[in-house]
Amino acid sequence: MKEMMIKDHALIYALLCKNCLNEVEKQMGEKLIEEITVSYGISRGKRMKRLALSENRKADLDSFFIHGEWKGQADENISEMVYGKDRTASIVKKCAWFDTWEKYGLLEYGKYYCRYIDKAIAQGFEGDFSLEVKKTISAGDGSCEFVWNSSADKNHIEEEKIKKDHVLPFSFHVKELLECAREVLKRYDLENIIDKTTAEYRKLIERQQGE
């Protein structure tokens, strides 16, 4: 089986959201989506912090960036980091998640990811900083803009990331997403949404391969 990429992660997330909204009325569907996405983000943030502490690092913004867990292919994502005295910003001009949702007509479902995921990861990390999501491409803005109320050391971050890579494969991220989703949906006796989502994803990929 071909290794999973951002596209696969984006498709499974959006299809999961679509099936949540199709299975129950909108307000409840959006509640499920929020719970799933926040749970998934917190899980990621907690793991990043555990690893940072195990390497005798502080729970600061440098460690948050050093322990980032995903990496896209060349030119899939275009972003610029802005390092200030008491703030750090990331301006994203091209996003592979957004491009996938737009290509497959799933943007109305994928947009929930942008609404919750980054703040949830920061929440799980419990560092000495906070994050404000000012803009997202999926909401119709020209770029995504993330601002942390803390400084970060660009050179230190780059040096440490060269020494050790903490990136995890997207197959791992998809598995964790579905596990978090199952835990949430189980509480509402809606685990069937997982099976619908994975079946729909497989059909989509098979159809694409057959074209």
Backbone torsions as a table, in degrees:
resi	resn	phi	psi	omega
1	MET	NA	137.4	-179.7
2	LYS	-64.4	140.9	-179.5
3	GLU	-62.2	139.7	-179.4
4	MET	-71.0	148.7	-179.2
5	MET	-127.1	-174.8	176.2
6	ILE	-55.7	-40.8	-178.9
7	LYS	-54.1	-44.3	-178.5
8	ASP	-66.3	-43.4	178.5
9	HIS	-61.3	-44.6	-179.4
10	ALA	-64.4	-42.5	-179.9
11	LEU	-64.8	-47.1	-178.0
12	ILE	-63.5	-41.1	178.5
13	TYR	-62.2	-48.4	-177.3
14	ALA	-65.1	-39.9	178.3
15	LEU	-66.3	-36.5	176.1
16	LEU	-61.0	-45.5	178.6
17	CYS	-63.7	-42.4	-180.0
18	LYS	-59.8	-43.7	-178.5
19	ASN	-71.6	-31.0	174.0
20	CYS	-62.6	-44.9	-177.9
21	LEU	-72.0	-27.7	178.3
22	ASN	-79.1	-27.3	-173.9
23	GLU	-81.1	-33.1	-177.6
24	VAL	-133.6	172.5	179.7
25	GLU	-66.9	159.9	-167.7
26	LYS	-56.0	-45.9	-177.0
27	GLN	-60.5	-43.3	178.9
28	MET	-69.3	-39.5	179.2
29	GLY	-60.5	-42.8	179.2
30	GLU	-68.5	-31.5	176.1
31	LYS	-64.9	-42.7	178.3
32	LEU	-62.6	-44.9	-179.3
33	ILE	-60.9	-44.6	178.8
34	GLU	-62.0	-47.1	-178.9
35	GLU	-61.2	-43.4	-179.4
36	ILE	-64.3	-48.7	-175.1
37	THR	-67.4	-41.4	178.9
38	VAL	-66.7	-42.2	177.9
39	SER	-59.8	-44.4	179.5
40	TYR	-64.5	-44.4	179.6
41	GLY	-64.6	-43.5	179.0
42	ILE	-62.2	-40.9	178.2
43	SER	-59.2	-43.0	178.4
44	ARG	-65.4	-45.5	-179.6
45	GLY	-62.6	-40.4	179.1
46	LYS	-63.4	-41.4	179.4
47	ARG	-65.1	-42.2	177.9
48	MET	-58.5	-42.1	-179.8
49	LYS	-68.3	-42.0	179.1
50	ARG	-57.7	-44.3	-179.6
51	LEU	-66.4	-40.3	179.4
52	ALA	-61.2	-47.3	-179.2
53	LEU	-66.0	-35.1	179.3
54	SER	-67.2	-20.3	177.4
55	GLU	-100.8	18.0	176.8
56	ASN	60.6	37.0	175.8
57	ARG	-101.4	161.0	172.8
58	LYS	-82.3	159.4	176.5
59	ALA	-86.1	62.1	-178.5
60	ASP	-112.4	-176.7	-174.8
61	LEU	-68.9	-33.8	175.6
62	ASP	-56.6	-48.9	-179.1
63	SER	-63.8	-37.4	179.1
64	PHE	-59.3	-43.7	179.6
65	PHE	-74.7	-40.0	180.0
66	ILE	-59.7	-36.2	-176.3
67	HIS	-95.8	22.0	173.7
68	GLY	-57.5	139.9	-168.7
69	GLU	-108.1	3.1	179.1
70	TRP	-135.7	156.7	177.8
71	LYS	-150.8	129.9	-179.7
72	GLY	-88.2	176.8	175.4
73	GLN	-77.5	165.0	180.0
74	ALA	-56.7	131.6	176.5
75	ASP	71.6	2.3	176.4
76	GLU	-69.8	-37.2	-178.1
77	ASN	-130.7	139.5	177.1
78	ILE	-126.7	121.7	-179.0
79	SER	-145.9	163.1	179.8
80	GLU	-133.4	130.3	176.2
81	MET	-94.5	137.2	178.4
82	VAL	-121.0	115.0	-176.6
83	TYR	-101.5	119.6	179.9
84	GLY	-117.1	178.8	-177.4
85	LYS	-65.0	-41.0	-178.5
86	ASP	-133.3	18.4	177.3
87	ARG	-153.9	154.0	177.3
88	THR	-134.5	136.3	-178.1
89	ALA	-129.8	152.3	173.5
90	SER	-124.8	124.6	177.8
91	ILE	-110.5	114.2	-177.8
92	VAL	-101.8	121.0	-177.5
93	LYS	-102.2	-21.3	177.6
94	LYS	-143.2	132.7	-174.8
95	CYS	-133.7	125.3	-178.1
96	ALA	-68.2	-29.3	176.4
97	TRP	-65.3	-50.4	179.5
98	PHE	-59.4	-45.5	-178.1
99	ASP	-60.3	-38.1	178.9
100	THR	-67.3	-47.2	-179.1
101	TRP	-61.9	-40.7	-179.9
102	GLU	-66.4	-42.8	-178.6
103	LYS	-61.4	-40.0	-175.5
104	TYR	-97.6	9.1	178.5
105	GLY	67.5	34.1	-175.7
106	LEU	-119.4	16.0	-176.0
107	LEU	-61.1	-36.7	-178.6
108	GLU	-63.1	-21.2	178.0
109	TYR	-97.3	-40.2	-178.2
110	GLY	-65.3	-27.3	-175.4
111	LYS	-59.2	-22.8	179.3
112	TYR	-64.5	-30.5	179.7
113	TYR	-59.1	-47.3	-178.7
114	CYS	-66.0	-29.7	-177.8
115	ARG	-68.0	-33.4	-170.6
116	TYR	-119.6	-31.4	-162.8
117	ILE	-65.0	-46.6	-173.3
118	ASP	-66.9	-41.4	177.7
119	LYS	-65.7	-35.6	-179.5
120	ALA	-68.1	-39.8	177.3
121	ILE	-62.4	-44.9	178.0
122	ALA	-62.7	-38.2	177.9
123	GLN	-62.4	-43.9	-179.9
124	GLY	-66.4	-33.1	-179.4
125	PHE	-70.6	-30.4	178.1
126	GLU	52.3	51.3	179.7
127	GLY	-89.9	-177.7	-179.0
128	ASP	-88.9	45.6	-178.7
129	PHE	-155.7	166.3	173.4
130	SER	-130.3	160.5	-177.5
131	LEU	-120.8	135.8	172.7
132	GLU	-117.3	124.6	176.3
133	VAL	-94.8	106.3	-173.6
134	LYS	-88.7	-33.2	-178.1
135	LYS	-145.7	153.0	170.0
136	THR	-141.8	142.0	179.1
137	ILE	-62.3	-36.8	-177.2
138	SER	-67.8	-18.0	177.5
139	ALA	-91.6	3.6	178.2
140	GLY	101.4	1.4	177.9
141	ASP	-78.8	159.9	-179.0
142	GLY	-73.9	-17.1	179.5
143	SER	-156.5	167.7	170.8
144	CYS	-96.3	143.5	178.0
145	GLU	-134.9	118.1	179.6
146	PHE	-115.2	131.0	-178.1
147	VAL	-128.7	122.8	175.9
148	TRP	-102.7	137.3	-176.1
149	ASN	-86.0	48.4	-179.3
150	SER	-155.1	152.8	175.3
151	SER	-80.9	162.2	176.5
152	ALA	-144.1	150.2	-177.0
153	ASP	-97.4	101.4	-176.2
154	LYS	-55.8	-48.5	-177.0
155	ASN	-63.6	-42.4	179.5
156	HIS	-62.9	-44.4	-179.7
157	ILE	-61.0	-47.9	-178.6
158	GLU	-64.0	-40.8	179.2
159	GLU	-63.4	-43.8	-178.4
160	GLU	-69.4	-34.6	179.4
161	LYS	-70.5	-28.6	175.3
162	ILE	-70.4	-39.4	-179.3
163	LYS	-64.8	-42.8	-176.8
164	LYS	-148.0	128.4	-179.2
165	ASP	-96.1	127.4	179.8
166	HIS	-105.4	14.5	-178.1
167	VAL	-68.7	136.7	177.0
168	LEU	-110.7	148.3	-178.9
169	PRO	-66.3	153.7	-178.8
170	PHE	-67.7	-21.1	173.6
171	SER	-62.5	-36.6	176.7
172	PHE	-67.4	-45.6	-178.8
173	HIS	-63.2	-39.3	178.3
174	VAL	-66.0	-43.5	179.0
175	LYS	-60.3	-43.7	179.8
176	GLU	-66.2	-41.2	177.6
177	LEU	-57.8	-47.9	-178.2
178	LEU	-68.5	-33.0	176.8
179	GLU	-66.4	-43.8	177.6
180	CYS	-64.1	-40.1	178.8
181	ALA	-63.2	-42.8	-178.9
182	ARG	-63.0	-40.1	179.5
183	GLU	-61.5	-42.5	179.2
184	VAL	-68.8	-49.8	-175.4
185	LEU	-66.8	-28.6	178.2
186	LYS	-61.1	-34.2	-179.3
187	ARG	-66.7	-22.2	-178.5
188	TYR	-110.7	11.1	-178.4
189	ASP	56.2	44.2	-178.1
190	LEU	-125.8	29.2	-178.2
191	GLU	-62.9	-19.2	178.8
192	ASN	-60.2	-21.2	178.6
193	ILE	-62.6	-33.9	178.7
194	ILE	-62.7	-48.0	-178.9
195	ASP	-62.8	-40.4	178.6
196	LYS	-62.7	-41.3	-177.5
197	THR	-65.9	-49.4	-177.7
198	THR	-66.9	-35.4	178.4
199	ALA	-66.8	-41.7	179.7
200	GLU	-66.4	-38.6	177.5
201	TYR	-62.9	-46.1	-179.6
202	ARG	-61.6	-42.0	178.9
203	LYS	-63.3	-40.1	-179.9
204	LEU	-63.3	-44.5	-179.5
205	ILE	-68.6	-41.8	179.2
206	GLU	-63.2	-41.1	179.0
207	ARG	-64.4	-41.0	179.8
208	GLN	-65.2	-40.6	-180.0
209	GLN	-67.7	-27.7	-178.3
210	GLY	-82.5	-11.2	-177.4
211	GLU	-79.4	NA	NA
